[in-house]
Amino acid sequence: METWERNCIMPNLFFLIFLITILITRLFLFLHPTPAPTIGKFRTHHYMFGILGIVLGIFTHLIVICAVGWGLFVDELTYLLIGGKSHEDNYSKISLLGTFFFIILTFILRDYFLILFRNL
């Protein structure tokens, strides 16, 4: 694959994987509203696995893992920013609008994510 083709395809592939991750996560949690696993008194959330995926994706240079990690992180970002406590908070208007905002922001900045990803 030519360099110019890869430079055009990779940002869109990153965004597509990122978006599919959010859609699958939202659909799963909507259909199966289960609380996050708890270890002792510590409750894990999928944004934590997202951060792990981002770091792992950067170190392994695997864009798929990085995109899935970013999707898991962004899916829960607004929920965290509004101090969400319940499943209903995750599907509140402000949470959904915030997630949509971060999806659009990721779409706009997708080329820059890949430039950063390649330079690490």
Secondary structure as UniProt FT lines:
FT   HELIX           3..31
FT   STRAND          38..39
FT   TURN            40..41
FT   STRAND          42..43
FT   HELIX           46..60
FT   HELIX           63..81
FT   TURN            82..83
FT   HELIX           87..90
FT   HELIX           93..119
//
